[in-house]
Amino acid sequence: MRALKAGASGYLTKQSAPEQLVTAIRQVASGKKYLSPAVAQQLAEAISENSEKSPHQRITDREYQVLVMISTGNTLTQIAEKLNLGVATVSTYRARLLEKMGLKSTAELIRYGLEHGLAE
């Protein structure tokens, strides 16, 4: 899911037959997307299960990274330095996290992270 969201044009597993690789290359080269039947099944299941996922499982990779760092007690400035981002950008990620997760404060983000074992 994350690879496709990040812009992948196709996805095969290591167990895919060599013929699938050739088919995938041709399809992607013609401007289309390609998923093996096994990956398509997993994608369909993931979409149907998405409403049952925890809030932290529905956020972007970068938002998750910021959530974990907030949960471990890092300040926005420290997070910005570690991720080579501006403080304003990290603040925007924090605001998105609060909105997406239905929380009201950084303290609630920290509590959520601790309760769900996200603090490293």
Biopython code that builds the backbone (N, CA, C, O; Angstrom):
import numpy as np
from Bio.PDB.StructureBuilder import StructureBuilder

atoms = [
    (1, "MET", "N", (0.832, -1.190, 0.000)),
    (1, "MET", "CA", (0.000, 0.000, 0.000)),
    (1, "MET", "C", (0.874, 1.250, 0.000)),
    (1, "MET", "O", (0.648, 2.171, -0.785)),
    (2, "ARG", "N", (1.866, 1.280, 0.877)),
    (2, "ARG", "CA", (2.708, 2.473, 0.968)),
    (2, "ARG", "C", (3.499, 2.681, -0.319)),
    (2, "ARG", "O", (3.700, 3.822, -0.735)),
    (3, "ALA", "N", (3.949, 1.608, -0.953)),
    (3, "ALA", "CA", (4.690, 1.747, -2.205)),
    (3, "ALA", "C", (3.797, 2.353, -3.289)),
    (3, "ALA", "O", (4.233, 3.225, -4.040)),
    (4, "LEU", "N", (2.577, 1.900, -3.366)),
    (4, "LEU", "CA", (1.652, 2.434, -4.372)),
    (4, "LEU", "C", (1.297, 3.886, -4.083)),
    (4, "LEU", "O", (1.221, 4.705, -4.999)),
    (5, "LYS", "N", (1.080, 4.202, -2.818)),
    (5, "LYS", "CA", (0.795, 5.586, -2.450)),
    (5, "LYS", "C", (1.974, 6.496, -2.752)),
    (5, "LYS", "O", (1.803, 7.678, -3.052)),
    (6, "ALA", "N", (3.180, 5.925, -2.667)),
    (6, "ALA", "CA", (4.395, 6.706, -2.925)),
    (6, "ALA", "C", (4.661, 6.879, -4.415)),
    (6, "ALA", "O", (5.593, 7.587, -4.796)),
    (7, "GLY", "N", (3.848, 6.237, -5.272)),
    (7, "GLY", "CA", (3.981, 6.459, -6.710)),
    (7, "GLY", "C", (4.465, 5.277, -7.520)),
    (7, "GLY", "O", (4.777, 5.438, -8.699)),
    (8, "ALA", "N", (4.539, 4.086, -6.931)),
    (8, "ALA", "CA", (4.960, 2.909, -7.691)),
    (8, "ALA", "C", (3.964, 2.640, -8.821)),
    (8, "ALA", "O", (2.756, 2.786, -8.635)),
    (9, "SER", "N", (4.468, 2.251, -9.975)),
    (9, "SER", "CA", (3.613, 1.946, -11.124)),
    (9, "SER", "C", (3.185, 0.486, -11.136)),
    (9, "SER", "O", (2.242, 0.117, -11.835)),
    (10, "GLY", "N", (3.862, -0.327, -10.380)),
    (10, "GLY", "CA", (3.514, -1.731, -10.331)),
    (10, "GLY", "C", (4.122, -2.368, -9.103)),
    (10, "GLY", "O", (4.978, -1.787, -8.435)),
    (11, "TYR", "N", (3.664, -3.571, -8.819)),
    (11, "TYR", "CA", (4.193, -4.264, -7.647)),
    (11, "TYR", "C", (4.063, -5.766, -7.861)),
    (11, "TYR", "O", (2.994, -6.271, -8.205)),
    (12, "LEU", "N", (5.158, -6.460, -7.652)),
    (12, "LEU", "CA", (5.210, -7.917, -7.702)),
    (12, "LEU", "C", (5.860, -8.418, -6.422)),
    (12, "LEU", "O", (6.662, -7.713, -5.810)),
    (13, "THR", "N", (5.519, -9.613, -6.026)),
    (13, "THR", "CA", (6.199, -10.223, -4.895)),
    (13, "THR", "C", (7.367, -11.059, -5.419)),
    (13, "THR", "O", (7.449, -11.344, -6.614)),
    (14, "LYS", "N", (8.255, -11.442, -4.531)),
    (14, "LYS", "CA", (9.394, -12.270, -4.933)),
    (14, "LYS", "C", (8.934, -13.626, -5.469)),
    (14, "LYS", "O", (9.633, -14.256, -6.263)),
    (15, "GLN", "N", (7.772, -14.062, -5.036)),
    (15, "GLN", "CA", (7.264, -15.362, -5.451)),
    (15, "GLN", "C", (6.599, -15.328, -6.827)),
    (15, "GLN", "O", (6.188, -16.374, -7.330)),
    (16, "SER", "N", (6.486, -14.157, -7.443)),
    (16, "SER", "CA", (5.831, -14.038, -8.744)),
    (16, "SER", "C", (6.604, -14.817, -9.804)),
    (16, "SER", "O", (7.832, -14.891, -9.777)),
    (17, "ALA", "N", (5.850, -15.393, -10.734)),
    (17, "ALA", "CA", (6.462, -16.154, -11.824)),
    (17, "ALA", "C", (7.197, -15.209, -12.772)),
    (17, "ALA", "O", (6.804, -14.051, -12.911)),
    (18, "PRO", "N", (8.258, -15.687, -13.425)),
    (18, "PRO", "CA", (8.997, -14.843, -14.372)),
    (18, "PRO", "C", (8.112, -14.254, -15.471)),
    (18, "PRO", "O", (8.346, -13.133, -15.923)),
    (19, "GLU", "N", (7.098, -15.004, -15.899)),
    (19, "GLU", "CA", (6.187, -14.511, -16.932)),
    (19, "GLU", "C", (5.439, -13.268, -16.447)),
    (19, "GLU", "O", (5.150, -12.364, -17.231)),
    (20, "GLN", "N", (5.127, -13.231, -15.146)),
    (20, "GLN", "CA", (4.448, -12.061, -14.588)),
    (20, "GLN", "C", (5.340, -10.841, -14.657)),
    (20, "GLN", "O", (4.855, -9.732, -14.880)),
    (21, "LEU", "N", (6.631, -11.027, -14.471)),
    (21, "LEU", "CA", (7.571, -9.915, -14.548)),
    (21, "LEU", "C", (7.561, -9.313, -15.945)),
    (21, "LEU", "O", (7.534, -8.092, -16.101)),
    (22, "VAL", "N", (7.584, -10.164, -16.953)),
    (22, "VAL", "CA", (7.550, -9.683, -18.341)),
    (22, "VAL", "C", (6.244, -8.943, -18.607)),
    (22, "VAL", "O", (6.247, -7.868, -19.206)),
    (23, "THR", "N", (5.143, -9.511, -18.169)),
    (23, "THR", "CA", (3.835, -8.871, -18.347)),
    (23, "THR", "C", (3.797, -7.525, -17.632)),
    (23, "THR", "O", (3.301, -6.539, -18.178)),
    (24, "ALA", "N", (4.319, -7.488, -16.422)),
    (24, "ALA", "CA", (4.318, -6.246, -15.641)),
    (24, "ALA", "C", (5.144, -5.172, -16.319)),
    (24, "ALA", "O", (4.718, -4.020, -16.400)),
    (25, "ILE", "N", (6.310, -5.532, -16.804)),
    (25, "ILE", "CA", (7.177, -4.553, -17.476)),
    (25, "ILE", "C", (6.480, -3.991, -18.707)),
    (25, "ILE", "O", (6.497, -2.781, -18.932)),
    (26, "ARG", "N", (5.876, -4.849, -19.495)),
    (26, "ARG", "CA", (5.174, -4.378, -20.704)),
    (26, "ARG", "C", (4.008, -3.460, -20.353)),
    (26, "ARG", "O", (3.798, -2.434, -21.000)),
    (27, "GLN", "N", (3.263, -3.833, -19.337)),
    (27, "GLN", "CA", (2.107, -3.032, -18.952)),
    (27, "GLN", "C", (2.536, -1.666, -18.416)),
    (27, "GLN", "O", (1.949, -0.649, -18.786)),
    (28, "VAL", "N", (3.532, -1.630, -17.563)),
    (28, "VAL", "CA", (4.025, -0.368, -17.004)),
    (28, "VAL", "C", (4.653, 0.486, -18.107)),
    (28, "VAL", "O", (4.483, 1.705, -18.126)),
    (29, "ALA", "N", (5.383, -0.162, -19.029)),
    (29, "ALA", "CA", (6.005, 0.573, -20.136)),
    (29, "ALA", "C", (4.962, 1.214, -21.044)),
    (29, "ALA", "O", (5.240, 2.222, -21.693)),
    (30, "SER", "N", (3.762, 0.637, -21.093)),
    (30, "SER", "CA", (2.697, 1.215, -21.924)),
    (30, "SER", "C", (1.902, 2.286, -21.172)),
    (30, "SER", "O", (0.901, 2.801, -21.671)),
    (31, "GLY", "N", (2.370, 2.612, -19.950)),
    (31, "GLY", "CA", (1.728, 3.692, -19.192)),
    (31, "GLY", "C", (0.641, 3.247, -18.231)),
    (31, "GLY", "O", (-0.043, 4.083, -17.640)),
    (32, "LYS", "N", (0.474, 1.952, -18.067)),
    (32, "LYS", "CA", (-0.552, 1.431, -17.171)),
    (32, "LYS", "C", (0.078, 1.008, -15.845)),
    (32, "LYS", "O", (1.299, 1.022, -15.687)),
    (33, "LYS", "N", (-0.757, 0.643, -14.924)),
    (33, "LYS", "CA", (-0.321, 0.118, -13.631)),
    (33, "LYS", "C", (-0.396, -1.406, -13.678)),
    (33, "LYS", "O", (-1.152, -1.976, -14.464)),
    (34, "TYR", "N", (0.399, -2.058, -12.825)),
    (34, "TYR", "CA", (0.350, -3.511, -12.753)),
    (34, "TYR", "C", (0.444, -3.992, -11.318)),
    (34, "TYR", "O", (1.296, -3.546, -10.550)),
    (35, "LEU", "N", (-0.445, -4.906, -10.970)),
    (35, "LEU", "CA", (-0.418, -5.600, -9.683)),
    (35, "LEU", "C", (-0.584, -7.080, -9.960)),
    (35, "LEU", "O", (-1.425, -7.470, -10.769)),
    (36, "SER", "N", (0.203, -7.901, -9.301)),
    (36, "SER", "CA", (0.010, -9.347, -9.444)),
    (36, "SER", "C", (-1.325, -9.704, -8.797)),
    (36, "SER", "O", (-1.811, -8.963, -7.943)),
    (37, "PRO", "N", (-1.918, -10.817, -9.187)),
    (37, "PRO", "CA", (-3.192, -11.216, -8.570)),
    (37, "PRO", "C", (-3.115, -11.301, -7.036)),
    (37, "PRO", "O", (-4.061, -10.925, -6.344)),
    (38, "ALA", "N", (-2.001, -11.790, -6.521)),
    (38, "ALA", "CA", (-1.855, -11.905, -5.066)),
    (38, "ALA", "C", (-1.833, -10.525, -4.411)),
    (38, "ALA", "O", (-2.459, -10.319, -3.372)),
    (39, "VAL", "N", (-1.113, -9.584, -5.019)),
    (39, "VAL", "CA", (-1.044, -8.233, -4.473)),
    (39, "VAL", "C", (-2.394, -7.538, -4.612)),
    (39, "VAL", "O", (-2.809, -6.807, -3.712)),
    (40, "ALA", "N", (-3.076, -7.756, -5.719)),
    (40, "ALA", "CA", (-4.405, -7.169, -5.914)),
    (40, "ALA", "C", (-5.368, -7.653, -4.829)),
    (40, "ALA", "O", (-6.181, -6.876, -4.326)),
    (41, "GLN", "N", (-5.277, -8.917, -4.475)),
    (41, "GLN", "CA", (-6.123, -9.468, -3.413)),
    (41, "GLN", "C", (-5.806, -8.809, -2.074)),
    (41, "GLN", "O", (-6.709, -8.441, -1.323)),
    (42, "GLN", "N", (-4.512, -8.663, -1.785)),
    (42, "GLN", "CA", (-4.111, -8.016, -0.536)),
    (42, "GLN", "C", (-4.588, -6.572, -0.497)),
    (42, "GLN", "O", (-5.023, -6.088, 0.548)),
    (43, "LEU", "N", (-4.511, -5.888, -1.622)),
    (43, "LEU", "CA", (-4.954, -4.502, -1.711)),
    (43, "LEU", "C", (-6.455, -4.405, -1.459)),
    (43, "LEU", "O", (-6.910, -3.528, -0.724)),
    (44, "ALA", "N", (-7.215, -5.297, -2.062)),
    (44, "ALA", "CA", (-8.665, -5.306, -1.858)),
    (44, "ALA", "C", (-9.015, -5.545, -0.395)),
    (44, "ALA", "O", (-9.918, -4.904, 0.144)),
    (45, "GLU", "N", (-8.308, -6.458, 0.242)),
    (45, "GLU", "CA", (-8.543, -6.735, 1.655)),
    (45, "GLU", "C", (-8.154, -5.541, 2.521)),
    (45, "GLU", "O", (-8.848, -5.214, 3.483)),
    (46, "ALA", "N", (-7.063, -4.903, 2.182)),
    (46, "ALA", "CA", (-6.604, -3.740, 2.955)),
    (46, "ALA", "C", (-7.599, -2.601, 2.856)),
    (46, "ALA", "O", (-7.857, -1.915, 3.846)),
    (47, "ILE", "N", (-8.155, -2.392, 1.694)),
    (47, "ILE", "CA", (-9.129, -1.316, 1.518)),
    (47, "ILE", "C", (-10.382, -1.596, 2.336)),
    (47, "ILE", "O", (-10.928, -0.691, 2.966)),
    (48, "SER", "N", (-10.840, -2.842, 2.330)),
    (48, "SER", "CA", (-12.050, -3.162, 3.084)),
    (48, "SER", "C", (-11.812, -3.122, 4.587)),
    (48, "SER", "O", (-12.746, -2.888, 5.354)),
    (49, "GLU", "N", (-10.558, -3.350, 5.023)),
    (49, "GLU", "CA", (-10.231, -3.329, 6.440)),
    (49, "GLU", "C", (-9.844, -1.946, 6.932)),
    (49, "GLU", "O", (-9.712, -1.739, 8.138)),
    (50, "ASN", "N", (-9.657, -0.987, 6.019)),
    (50, "ASN", "CA", (-9.111, 0.323, 6.391)),
    (50, "ASN", "C", (-9.932, 1.008, 7.476)),
    (50, "ASN", "O", (-9.371, 1.694, 8.330)),
    (51, "SER", "N", (-11.251, 0.834, 7.457)),
    (51, "SER", "CA", (-12.081, 1.495, 8.462)),
    (51, "SER", "C", (-11.885, 0.890, 9.852)),
    (51, "SER", "O", (-12.218, 1.515, 10.859)),
    (52, "GLU", "N", (-11.337, -0.340, 9.901)),
    (52, "GLU", "CA", (-11.124, -1.003, 11.181)),
    (52, "GLU", "C", (-9.734, -0.711, 11.764)),
    (52, "GLU", "O", (-9.453, -1.095, 12.899)),
    (53, "LYS", "N", (-8.880, -0.051, 11.014)),
    (53, "LYS", "CA", (-7.514, 0.204, 11.460)),
    (53, "LYS", "C", (-7.464, 1.297, 12.509)),
    (53, "LYS", "O", (-8.333, 2.167, 12.572)),
    (54, "SER", "N", (-6.437, 1.233, 13.322)),
    (54, "SER", "CA", (-6.183, 2.274, 14.309)),
    (54, "SER", "C", (-5.804, 3.555, 13.584)),
    (54, "SER", "O", (-5.304, 3.507, 12.460)),
    (55, "PRO", "N", (-6.035, 4.695, 14.213)),
    (55, "PRO", "CA", (-5.696, 5.958, 13.554)),
    (55, "PRO", "C", (-4.243, 6.039, 13.099)),
    (55, "PRO", "O", (-3.968, 6.592, 12.034)),
    (56, "HIS", "N", (-3.305, 5.499, 13.881)),
    (56, "HIS", "CA", (-1.893, 5.596, 13.493)),
    (56, "HIS", "C", (-1.545, 4.695, 12.311)),
    (56, "HIS", "O", (-0.461, 4.831, 11.744)),
    (57, "GLN", "N", (-2.420, 3.791, 11.928)),
    (57, "GLN", "CA", (-2.189, 2.931, 10.775)),
    (57, "GLN", "C", (-2.725, 3.556, 9.489)),
    (57, "GLN", "O", (-2.526, 3.010, 8.404)),
    (58, "ARG", "N", (-3.402, 4.695, 9.605)),
    (58, "ARG", "CA", (-3.980, 5.351, 8.433)),
    (58, "ARG", "C", (-3.280, 6.653, 8.072)),
    (58, "ARG", "O", (-3.760, 7.394, 7.214)),
    (59, "ILE", "N", (-2.158, 6.938, 8.710)),
    (59, "ILE", "CA", (-1.444, 8.179, 8.434)),
    (59, "ILE", "C", (-0.266, 7.902, 7.502)),
    (59, "ILE", "O", (0.109, 6.749, 7.290)),
    (60, "THR", "N", (0.307, 8.959, 6.954)),
    (60, "THR", "CA", (1.438, 8.792, 6.036)),
    (60, "THR", "C", (2.684, 8.350, 6.795)),
    (60, "THR", "O", (2.740, 8.422, 8.023)),
    (61, "ASP", "N", (3.678, 7.895, 6.045)),
    (61, "ASP", "CA", (4.934, 7.465, 6.660)),
    (61, "ASP", "C", (5.586, 8.603, 7.445)),
    (61, "ASP", "O", (6.064, 8.396, 8.560)),
    (62, "ARG", "N", (5.604, 9.798, 6.867)),
    (62, "ARG", "CA", (6.246, 10.939, 7.536)),
    (62, "ARG", "C", (5.454, 11.335, 8.782)),
    (62, "ARG", "O", (6.049, 11.645, 9.814)),
    (63, "GLU", "N", (4.131, 11.329, 8.700)),
    (63, "GLU", "CA", (3.320, 11.641, 9.876)),
    (63, "GLU", "C", (3.572, 10.619, 10.980)),
    (63, "GLU", "O", (3.647, 10.972, 12.157)),
    (64, "TYR", "N", (3.700, 9.369, 10.600)),
    (64, "TYR", "CA", (3.986, 8.319, 11.572)),
    (64, "TYR", "C", (5.343, 8.569, 12.230)),
    (64, "TYR", "O", (5.489, 8.438, 13.445)),
    (65, "GLN", "N", (6.315, 8.924, 11.423)),
    (65, "GLN", "CA", (7.655, 9.198, 11.939)),
    (65, "GLN", "C", (7.607, 10.345, 12.957)),
    (65, "GLN", "O", (8.233, 10.266, 14.014)),
    (66, "VAL", "N", (6.870, 11.397, 12.638)),
    (66, "VAL", "CA", (6.744, 12.541, 13.542)),
    (66, "VAL", "C", (5.997, 12.122, 14.811)),
    (66, "VAL", "O", (6.374, 12.526, 15.911)),
    (67, "LEU", "N", (4.948, 11.320, 14.666)),
    (67, "LEU", "CA", (4.198, 10.841, 15.831)),
    (67, "LEU", "C", (5.099, 10.062, 16.781)),
    (67, "LEU", "O", (5.053, 10.271, 17.993)),
    (68, "VAL", "N", (5.911, 9.170, 16.240)),
    (68, "VAL", "CA", (6.824, 8.383, 17.079)),
    (68, "VAL", "C", (7.807, 9.303, 17.799)),
    (68, "VAL", "O", (8.082, 9.121, 18.985)),
    (69, "MET", "N", (8.330, 10.284, 17.084)),
    (69, "MET", "CA", (9.309, 11.185, 17.694)),
    (69, "MET", "C", (8.668, 12.071, 18.764)),
    (69, "MET", "O", (9.287, 12.350, 19.790)),
    (70, "ILE", "N", (7.435, 12.511, 18.527)),
    (70, "ILE", "CA", (6.710, 13.287, 19.543)),
    (70, "ILE", "C", (6.466, 12.395, 20.766)),
    (70, "ILE", "O", (6.614, 12.833, 21.906)),
    (71, "SER", "N", (6.092, 11.146, 20.510)),
    (71, "SER", "CA", (5.790, 10.208, 21.600)),
    (71, "SER", "C", (6.996, 9.936, 22.483)),
    (71, "SER", "O", (6.846, 9.606, 23.660)),
    (72, "THR", "N", (8.188, 10.071, 21.923)),
    (72, "THR", "CA", (9.400, 9.829, 22.708)),
    (72, "THR", "C", (9.892, 11.090, 23.399)),
    (72, "THR", "O", (10.950, 11.084, 24.029)),
    (73, "GLY", "N", (9.125, 12.178, 23.282)),
    (73, "GLY", "CA", (9.456, 13.389, 24.016)),
    (73, "GLY", "C", (10.286, 14.413, 23.266)),
    (73, "GLY", "O", (10.738, 15.392, 23.859)),
    (74, "ASN", "N", (10.496, 14.208, 21.980)),
    (74, "ASN", "CA", (11.236, 15.188, 21.190)),
    (74, "ASN", "C", (10.407, 16.447, 20.986)),
    (74, "ASN", "O", (9.193, 16.371, 20.792)),
    (75, "THR", "N", (11.056, 17.598, 21.029)),
    (75, "THR", "CA", (10.369, 18.852, 20.723)),
    (75, "THR", "C", (10.266, 18.991, 19.211)),
    (75, "THR", "O", (10.938, 18.270, 18.473)),
    (76, "LEU", "N", (9.429, 19.913, 18.747)),
    (76, "LEU", "CA", (9.300, 20.137, 17.314)),
    (76, "LEU", "C", (10.636, 20.568, 16.716)),
    (76, "LEU", "O", (10.965, 20.184, 15.593)),
    (77, "THR", "N", (11.394, 21.348, 17.444)),
    (77, "THR", "CA", (12.710, 21.793, 16.974)),
    (77, "THR", "C", (13.657, 20.608, 16.833)),
    (77, "THR", "O", (14.374, 20.501, 15.838)),
    (78, "GLN", "N", (13.666, 19.726, 17.812)),
    (78, "GLN", "CA", (14.527, 18.541, 17.745)),
    (78, "GLN", "C", (14.134, 17.648, 16.575)),
    (78, "GLN", "O", (14.994, 17.122, 15.868)),
    (79, "ILE", "N", (12.834, 17.482, 16.375)),
    (79, "ILE", "CA", (12.347, 16.659, 15.262)),
    (79, "ILE", "C", (12.778, 17.277, 13.938)),
    (79, "ILE", "O", (13.246, 16.575, 13.041)),
    (80, "ALA", "N", (12.619, 18.589, 13.817)),
    (80, "ALA", "CA", (13.010, 19.288, 12.595)),
    (80, "ALA", "C", (14.492, 19.077, 12.299)),
    (80, "ALA", "O", (14.868, 18.833, 11.153)),
    (81, "GLU", "N", (15.321, 19.169, 13.315)),
    (81, "GLU", "CA", (16.758, 18.969, 13.124)),
    (81, "GLU", "C", (17.071, 17.542, 12.698)),
    (81, "GLU", "O", (17.872, 17.329, 11.787)),
    (82, "LYS", "N", (16.452, 16.571, 13.343)),
    (82, "LYS", "CA", (16.724, 15.160, 13.038)),
    (82, "LYS", "C", (16.245, 14.766, 11.644)),
    (82, "LYS", "O", (16.855, 13.920, 10.990)),
    (83, "LEU", "N", (15.154, 15.378, 11.190)),
    (83, "LEU", "CA", (14.582, 15.026, 9.889)),
    (83, "LEU", "C", (14.993, 15.998, 8.781)),
    (83, "LEU", "O", (14.569, 15.859, 7.634)),
    (84, "ASN", "N", (15.820, 16.981, 9.134)),
    (84, "ASN", "CA", (16.242, 18.008, 8.184)),
    (84, "ASN", "C", (15.047, 18.724, 7.557)),
    (84, "ASN", "O", (14.972, 18.900, 6.341)),
    (85, "LEU", "N", (14.132, 19.124, 8.407)),
    (85, "LEU", "CA", (12.936, 19.859, 7.992)),
    (85, "LEU", "C", (12.884, 21.167, 8.763)),
    (85, "LEU", "O", (13.593, 21.353, 9.752)),
    (86, "GLY", "N", (12.035, 22.064, 8.295)),
    (86, "GLY", "CA", (11.809, 23.288, 9.034)),
    (86, "GLY", "C", (10.852, 23.034, 10.192)),
    (86, "GLY", "O", (10.042, 22.109, 10.147)),
    (87, "VAL", "N", (10.950, 23.847, 11.209)),
    (87, "VAL", "CA", (10.061, 23.707, 12.364)),
    (87, "VAL", "C", (8.608, 23.895, 11.930)),
    (87, "VAL", "O", (7.719, 23.206, 12.430)),
    (88, "ALA", "N", (8.365, 24.814, 11.012)),
    (88, "ALA", "CA", (7.003, 25.050, 10.525)),
    (88, "ALA", "C", (6.444, 23.812, 9.830)),
    (88, "ALA", "O", (5.256, 23.513, 9.950)),
    (89, "THR", "N", (7.294, 23.097, 9.109)),
    (89, "THR", "CA", (6.857, 21.871, 8.436)),
    (89, "THR", "C", (6.478, 20.804, 9.456)),
    (89, "THR", "O", (5.456, 20.133, 9.310)),
    (90, "VAL", "N", (7.295, 20.651, 10.482)),
    (90, "VAL", "CA", (7.003, 19.677, 11.539)),
    (90, "VAL", "C", (5.718, 20.076, 12.257)),
    (90, "VAL", "O", (4.908, 19.221, 12.615)),
    (91, "SER", "N", (5.540, 21.359, 12.462)),
    (91, "SER", "CA", (4.320, 21.845, 13.095)),
    (91, "SER", "C", (3.091, 21.504, 12.243)),
    (91, "SER", "O", (2.032, 21.168, 12.772)),
    (92, "THR", "N", (3.247, 21.595, 10.939)),
    (92, "THR", "CA", (2.151, 21.231, 10.031)),
    (92, "THR", "C", (1.835, 19.744, 10.156)),
    (92, "THR", "O", (0.666, 19.361, 10.194)),
    (93, "TYR", "N", (2.875, 18.899, 10.221)),
    (93, "TYR", "CA", (2.652, 17.463, 10.410)),
    (93, "TYR", "C", (1.926, 17.208, 11.723)),
    (93, "TYR", "O", (1.014, 16.383, 11.778)),
    (94, "ARG", "N", (2.320, 17.907, 12.775)),
    (94, "ARG", "CA", (1.670, 17.765, 14.077)),
    (94, "ARG", "C", (0.190, 18.133, 13.971)),
    (94, "ARG", "O", (-0.666, 17.426, 14.502)),
    (95, "ALA", "N", (-0.110, 19.237, 13.285)),
    (95, "ALA", "CA", (-1.498, 19.678, 13.120)),
    (95, "ALA", "C", (-2.304, 18.638, 12.335)),
    (95, "ALA", "O", (-3.457, 18.362, 12.668)),
    (96, "ARG", "N", (-1.701, 18.069, 11.303)),
    (96, "ARG", "CA", (-2.391, 17.030, 10.519)),
    (96, "ARG", "C", (-2.661, 15.799, 11.371)),
    (96, "ARG", "O", (-3.731, 15.197, 11.285)),
    (97, "LEU", "N", (-1.681, 15.429, 12.194)),
    (97, "LEU", "CA", (-1.861, 14.286, 13.085)),
    (97, "LEU", "C", (-3.037, 14.513, 14.031)),
    (97, "LEU", "O", (-3.888, 13.641, 14.204)),
    (98, "LEU", "N", (-3.072, 15.686, 14.633)),
    (98, "LEU", "CA", (-4.164, 15.997, 15.557)),
    (98, "LEU", "C", (-5.513, 15.885, 14.847)),
    (98, "LEU", "O", (-6.460, 15.306, 15.378)),
    (99, "GLU", "N", (-5.585, 16.442, 13.650)),
    (99, "GLU", "CA", (-6.850, 16.417, 12.902)),
    (99, "GLU", "C", (-7.238, 14.999, 12.500)),
    (99, "GLU", "O", (-8.368, 14.574, 12.743)),
    (100, "LYS", "N", (-6.309, 14.263, 11.887)),
    (100, "LYS", "CA", (-6.603, 12.915, 11.411)),
    (100, "LYS", "C", (-6.936, 11.948, 12.535)),
    (100, "LYS", "O", (-7.748, 11.039, 12.364)),
    (101, "MET", "N", (-6.302, 12.151, 13.688)),
    (101, "MET", "CA", (-6.476, 11.217, 14.790)),
    (101, "MET", "C", (-7.553, 11.659, 15.776)),
    (101, "MET", "O", (-7.866, 10.945, 16.728)),
    (102, "GLY", "N", (-8.115, 12.841, 15.541)),
    (102, "GLY", "CA", (-9.171, 13.328, 16.413)),
    (102, "GLY", "C", (-8.692, 13.691, 17.807)),
    (102, "GLY", "O", (-9.424, 13.535, 18.784)),
    (103, "LEU", "N", (-7.463, 14.176, 17.895)),
    (103, "LEU", "CA", (-6.893, 14.561, 19.180)),
    (103, "LEU", "C", (-6.808, 16.078, 19.269)),
    (103, "LEU", "O", (-6.930, 16.774, 18.260)),
    (104, "LYS", "N", (-6.596, 16.596, 20.495)),
    (104, "LYS", "CA", (-6.648, 18.040, 20.694)),
    (104, "LYS", "C", (-5.324, 18.682, 21.071)),
    (104, "LYS", "O", (-5.189, 19.901, 20.966)),
    (105, "SER", "N", (-4.339, 17.901, 21.507)),
    (105, "SER", "CA", (-3.097, 18.509, 21.984)),
    (105, "SER", "C", (-1.915, 17.567, 21.795)),
    (105, "SER", "O", (-2.076, 16.377, 21.527)),
    (106, "THR", "N", (-0.736, 18.131, 21.942)),
    (106, "THR", "CA", (0.484, 17.333, 21.884)),
    (106, "THR", "C", (0.499, 16.308, 23.005)),
    (106, "THR", "O", (0.970, 15.186, 22.820)),
    (107, "ALA", "N", (-0.012, 16.689, 24.158)),
    (107, "ALA", "CA", (-0.069, 15.746, 25.280)),
    (107, "ALA", "C", (-0.896, 14.513, 24.911)),
    (107, "ALA", "O", (-0.543, 13.395, 25.284)),
    (108, "GLU", "N", (-1.993, 14.714, 24.183)),
    (108, "GLU", "CA", (-2.815, 13.577, 23.762)),
    (108, "GLU", "C", (-2.067, 12.725, 22.728)),
    (108, "GLU", "O", (-2.211, 11.503, 22.717)),
    (109, "LEU", "N", (-1.275, 13.360, 21.863)),
    (109, "LEU", "CA", (-0.456, 12.607, 20.916)),
    (109, "LEU", "C", (0.546, 11.729, 21.665)),
    (109, "LEU", "O", (0.731, 10.558, 21.336)),
    (110, "ILE", "N", (1.185, 12.308, 22.667)),
    (110, "ILE", "CA", (2.163, 11.564, 23.457)),
    (110, "ILE", "C", (1.491, 10.395, 24.163)),
    (110, "ILE", "O", (1.998, 9.274, 24.138)),
    (111, "ARG", "N", (0.355, 10.656, 24.789)),
    (111, "ARG", "CA", (-0.372, 9.585, 25.484)),
    (111, "ARG", "C", (-0.764, 8.473, 24.503)),
    (111, "ARG", "O", (-0.613, 7.290, 24.807)),
    (112, "TYR", "N", (-1.266, 8.860, 23.327)),
    (112, "TYR", "CA", (-1.653, 7.877, 22.311)),
    (112, "TYR", "C", (-0.442, 7.026, 21.927)),
    (112, "TYR", "O", (-0.529, 5.800, 21.868)),
    (113, "GLY", "N", (0.682, 7.685, 21.667)),
    (113, "GLY", "CA", (1.891, 6.967, 21.287)),
    (113, "GLY", "C", (2.343, 5.985, 22.343)),
    (113, "GLY", "O", (2.743, 4.865, 22.026)),
    (114, "LEU", "N", (2.283, 6.397, 23.592)),
    (114, "LEU", "CA", (2.682, 5.520, 24.690)),
    (114, "LEU", "C", (1.723, 4.345, 24.831)),
    (114, "LEU", "O", (2.151, 3.206, 25.022)),
    (115, "GLU", "N", (0.426, 4.624, 24.738)),
    (115, "GLU", "CA", (-0.583, 3.568, 24.887)),
    (115, "GLU", "C", (-0.501, 2.528, 23.785)),
    (115, "GLU", "O", (-0.849, 1.366, 23.995)),
    (116, "HIS", "N", (-0.039, 2.945, 22.602)),
    (116, "HIS", "CA", (0.018, 2.034, 21.459)),
    (116, "HIS", "C", (1.434, 1.533, 21.182)),
    (116, "HIS", "O", (1.692, 0.950, 20.128)),
    (117, "GLY", "N", (2.348, 1.757, 22.120)),
    (117, "GLY", "CA", (3.702, 1.239, 21.985)),
    (117, "GLY", "C", (4.511, 1.848, 20.861)),
    (117, "GLY", "O", (5.369, 1.178, 20.286)),
    (118, "LEU", "N", (4.255, 3.108, 20.535)),
    (118, "LEU", "CA", (4.955, 3.761, 19.432)),
    (118, "LEU", "C", (6.245, 4.451, 19.877)),
    (118, "LEU", "O", (7.088, 4.780, 19.043)),
    (119, "ALA", "N", (6.400, 4.667, 21.157)),
    (119, "ALA", "CA", (7.601, 5.332, 21.668)),
    (119, "ALA", "C", (8.760, 4.351, 21.579)),
    (119, "ALA", "O", (8.678, 3.234, 22.090)),
    (120, "GLU", "N", (9.831, 4.769, 20.934)),
    (120, "GLU", "CA", (10.999, 3.893, 20.749)),
    (120, "GLU", "C", (11.886, 3.912, 21.970)),
    (120, "GLU", "O", (12.915, 3.236, 21.997)),
]
sb = StructureBuilder()
sb.init_structure("model")
sb.init_model(0)
sb.init_chain("A")
sb.init_seg("    ")
for serial, (resi, resn, name, xyz) in enumerate(atoms, 1):
    if name == "N":
        sb.init_residue(resn, " ", resi, " ")
    sb.init_atom(name, np.array(xyz, "f"), 0.0, 1.0, " ", f" {name:<3s}", serial, name[0])
structure = sb.get_structure()
